[in-house]
Amino acid sequence: MNDVLIIGAGGVGHVVAHKCAMVPEVFGRITLASRTLSKCEAVAHGVKQRTGRTIEVAQVDADDPAQTAALIRRSGARLLINVALPYQDLALMDACLEAGCDYLDTANYEPRDVAKFEYSWQWAYQERFAKAGLSALLGSGFDPGVTNVFTAWALKHHFDEIHTLDIIDVNGGNHGKAFATNFNPEINIREVTAPCRHFEDGRFVETPPMSLHQPFTCPDGVGTYEIYRMYHEELESLAKHIPTLRRAQFWMSFSPNYLKHLEVLGNVGMTRIDPVLYNGVEIIPLQFLKAVLPDPGDLGKSTKGRTCIGNVITGVRDGRPKALYIHNICDHEACFAEVGSQAISYTTGVPAMIGAKQMLEGTWRKPGVWNMEQHDPDPFMADLNAHGLPWSVTELTPQQAEGLQVV
């Protein structure tokens, strides 16, 4: 029986629980756990209403490997799906090693006290997982995740060498709030305010955060948005595993309203991640800000519009220049109608379920620690079409690709 344990009952955990429940031929008993039991119970109630399936719930401190390992054993889980905070990745990997359970996450580890995320800490688990005969899949969200698979699929079917890669993440949705983040506010703001890094000529180049931007017009009438270059973790693994890459960049859209609010919050110290003393108690300003901002898991009720996420790739095939754009467009209201979530959580949660499905079916399961692009992309790409994230491919001229003109 393919029993699974999902850790994290936020917006993404909500989607993962629903999508796993919708594939009963693969997912047996499903246990959802987080620090707050009431959140798990609310998700379980929604799953029961929408799918008719009952999922188990549990309370767990994901920072405590022994406690999580005990829960793994009680639940009988073969696979732990980590959609908790990236600070907890290593503790959950330790728990899997202790309990003999495979592991999957959607974002790489970062320390609580430093806004720095990289794969080195998790790659260091390679020998321990391999020796234990366990498999770990890193970054099975959309970006990272689907964007890695898009790249691997393009290399397998369309290119002999990939030379440039631009990953473009546009959220064309409107949630109607004065200011809100589309996923965990603490992680979102740490990510956006960190220095930008892009890969060029064999090394990573650092530039000030949000210092390079340009307009980008999405296909299918999604619209034109200003996109900003920033660092994202899939650049690190793709630069390592695709040695012909000459340049790799990540871009994300932001509205002037979002950026102005973020600037003001930064100026008054609310985005700080170091502790400050308030009424005799140490608090982290960014964590306090997270507590007063809208919950991303509740934004689906009001969000309208579409996301458009994809890769512009250039390289050569049979000695000739080639360029293409692989992308997915996802509708916020359609996601809410299906699982009660906005599209940001949906586009992360569905790939987490698909990655778990690949592992449980044995297609992507091998001992060790692996990034998405290290597996055969074809079955994952097929499942994207089958489970709610259909993709399209557009041939570009090299000139269109260089200027990020996909329409």
N, C-alpha and C positions, 0 to 999 in steps of 0.2 A: 504494500500500500504506500502511495506517495504522500505521506503526511508532511505538512510544512508548518513552520513557525514564522509568523510575520512580526517583526519588532518595529513598532512605531504606528501610532493611530492618528497621525495628522492627515493632511489632504492627500498625500501620496499613498499612505497606508490605507486610507479609505478606498482609493481606486484599486490598489493591489488586491485587497480582500474581495472586492466585488468581482474583479476580472478572474481571479483564481476560482471563485465559486461558480463562475459561468463555464468552466472547463472541467466538469466532474470526471471525465474520462482520464484526466491526468492528475488532478489534485484531489487527494483523499481528504482526510481530516485536516481542517485548517484551524490553527490557533493564532489569535491576534493578541499581542501583549504590548503594554506600555507602562510608564510610571503611573498614569492616571487610568484607573479601571473604568471609570464612567465613559471616557472617550471610546474605549474598546466596545463597551456595551452599546453605545449609540451606533457605531459602525455595524456591529453584529445585527442590530435591529433593522438597519437599512438593507443589509445583505439578505436577511430573511424575507423582507417585504418584496424585494426586487427579484430574487432568484429562487426563493423557497428553501434555500439551504441554511442549516444551522451551523454556525462556526463557534468554536470555543473561545473564551476570553480569559486573560490572566493579567495579574499585575507583576511587573518586574522592574528592577533597577538595572538598566542596560550597562551601567558603569561597573557592575559587579560580575566578573566572569563566572564565579562559582554559582551565583544565583541563577544566571542565565543558563549555565550548563545543566543545572538541576531541572529547570523548566524544559530544556530540550529533551532530557530523558523522560520526563513525565508526559510530554506531548507526543513522544515517539517520532519526532520530526527527522526526516532525512535531509532536509534543507532548511537553513535559516535565511529568510529574506529580510535584509537590514534596510529599513526605510526610516531609521531614527536619525539622530544628528551625526554628522561626520566626525565629531569628537569621539564618538563611541565605536568607531570601526574596529580599532585594535582590540578593545575589550571584548567585542563580539566575536572577532576571529579567534581570540584566546578561548572563549567559551566553546566554540565549535571544535577546536582541537581537543579540549578536555572531554567533550561529550561524544566525539566521533561523528560530526555532522558537517555536511557541505555548507558553503557560505556564498551569499550574493549580496552586493550592495549597488547603490546608484550614484554615489559620490565618494571621492577619495578622502582619506584621513586628513584632518588638520587639527593642530593643537588648540586648546581653548584660549590660550593666552597670546597666541601669535596668529595674525591673519595670513597664514602661509599654508597652502595645500599642495602636496606633491605625493607621488606614488612610492617614493623610496621606502617609507615605513612599511607599506603593505607588500611591496615586492620582496622585502626582507623575509617574509613568511614562506617564500617559495619552497625551500628545502623542507620545512616542517610539515607543510601540507602534503607535499609529494611523499615524504617518508610515511605519513599517516594514511596514505591512500585516499586523501580527501581532496575535493576540488573547490576552488574559490574563483568566482567570477566578479571582476571589478567594473563598476561603472555601467550597470545595465539600466540606464535611464534613456533620455533622448539625447541630451548633450551634457555629459558624455553618454555614449551608448549607441543609439541609432546612428548618430553622425559617424562613429567609428565603423559601424557595419556598412553604411553607405560607401565609405572610403574603401573598405576591403572588397566590397562587391564591385565597385568601379574598377579596381585594380585587377580583379579576377576576370571580368568580362569585357572591359573597354580599353584598358591601357596596358602597355608593356612597362611603362614607367610613369609614376605620378610626380610632377614637379612642383605644382603649387596647389594649395588647399585653402579655401576661405569658407569657414563655417558661419552661417548667417542665421541668427535667431530673432525673428520678429514676432512680437505679440501685438496684433492689431485689435485687441479687445479693449473694451471700456467697462470698468466695474462701477463707475458712478460715484466713487469715493473721492474725497479731497486728496488723500494720500494713502496708498496701501501697496504692499509688495505681493507679488503673485505666488511666491513660495516663502518658506520660513524667513521672517524679516531679519533675524540675526545673521543667517547665512547669506541672504541676498545682499545686505548692506556691506558686510565684510568683503564679499566678492567684488562688488562694484567699486568700492573705495580703495582696493588694493592696487599697487602699481601694475601697469600693463606689461605683459611679456609676449612677444611673438617670436617665432622661429624663422631664422634667415641665415643662409650660407653656413649651415652647420652649427649654429649656436643660438641661444635665446638672447634677445635684445630687450632691455627694459626701457620703458618710456613712462611719463607721468600718466596717472589714471585718466581715462576718457579724453585724452589729448588729441586723438585723431578720429574724425567722424566724417560721414558723407551720406547723401540720400540714397535709398535703395527702394526700387519699385518691385513689389511682389507680383507674381503671376495671379491669374484668375480673379483679378479685381480686388484683392485683399487691400491694396493701397500702397502709397509711398510713405516711407518712414525714415527718420534719421537714425543711422546705425553707428555705434561707437565701438572702436577696437578695444578689447580687454583680454585679460588672460583667462583661459579655461583649461581644465586639467587634461582633456583629451589631446591637446597639442603635445603634451609631454610623451604620452604613450605612442601616438602616431608618428612623431619624429623619431622615436626609438625603433619602431617596428617597420617603418617604411623608409629605408635608407636613401631612396632616390629623391625624397622631399627636399626642395630648395627653399621653400617658404611656406609657412603655415600660420594663418591668422584666424582669430575668432571675433565675431561682431555681434552686438546685441542692440536692439532698438530701445530707446528711452524717449519719453515725451518731455517737452520743456517743463511741464508741471512737476513731473517726478524729479527731474534734476534740480529744480529750484528748491523744492522741499528738502532734498538731500543736502544741498549746499547749506541751507539754513540750519538744519539739524547738526551738520558737521561743525558749523561755526560756533554753535552754542554748546558743543561738547557731548551731544546725545549719541553720537556714533562711536564714542570711545569704548575700548574693550578692556581697559585697565580699571581696577576698582577705585571707587571714590567713597568717602565717608559721608553718610547721610543719617542724621539723628542717631549717631552712635553705631550705625550698622553699615558694613561695607556692601555696596551694590555696584554692579556693572551697568553703566548708563545704557548701552545698547540692549542689554537684556531687559531693562526697565521699559525702554522704548517698544520692544517686541510685545510686552504685556499690554500696552495701551493701544497699539495699532490693530486694525481689523485682522481677524483670523483668516489667513488665505483659504482655509477649508470652507469658509462661509461665503466666499466671493462668487461661487457658481450661481447663486440665486439672482445676482444682478448683472453678471458679466455678459456682454454681447460682443459679437465680432469673431474674428478668426486669427489663429496663429499660422505662421509660415516659417518652417525651419528646414534648412537644407545646406548642401555643400556645392560650392562652385569649384570644379577640379580641372586642372590642365595637366597635360603630359604628352606622351607620344604613343602612337600605335603604328606598328609596321614602318617605323622611321618617319612618320608624319605627325605634325602637331594635331592635338585633339583637345576639345574642351566640352564639358557638360555640366548640367545643374541637376542634382537629385534632391527632391524636396517632398515634404508632407504639408498639407494644409488641414487644419483641425478647427472645427466650429465649437465655440464655447457653449452655445445653447444645446447643440446636439449631445455634447458630453454630459451636460446636466440632465438632459432627458434620459440618458442611458444609465448613469451611475450616480447622479447627484453631485457632480463635481465640475469645476471649470477646467478649461483645456490645458492649463499649465500642469496641474496635478495629473490629468489624464495622460498627457504625452510623456510623463515620467513613469506613471504607474503601469501603463500597458506594457512598455518594454521590460519592466521588472518582471511582470508575469511571464512574458515570452522568454526571457532569459532563464527563468526558473523552469519553464516547460522544456526548453532545450536540455537543461541539465538533468531533469528527472527522466526524460525519455532516453538519455544516454548520448544524444547527438553531440552535445557540447561538454560532456563530462570527462575530464581527464585529471589525474592527480597533479596538484600544484596550484599556483596562483596565476590567473590569466586575465588579460584585457580582451575586450570584445573583438578587436580586429584580428586576434590570433586564432579565431575559430572560422569554420566554413560559413560565409555569410548567407548562403542560399536558403537554408531552412528558416533562418530568422527573417529574411526579407519576405518569404512566403507567408509567415505568420503575421507580419505587420499588415499585409493586405487582408488576412482572414480575421483579424481581431481588432479592427477599428482605426488603424493608422495607415491607410493606403498611400503609396508613394508614386511619384511621376519622375520621368527623366526627360530632359530637354537638351538637345545638341546645341552648343554655342560655338561661335567663332572665337579664336583666341583673343581677339580684340574685345568682344563682349565680356569674356571672362575676366580680362585684366581690369576693365572698368566696372565690374560687377553690374553689368546691364543684362539681366536675364529675360526681359520682355521688350 
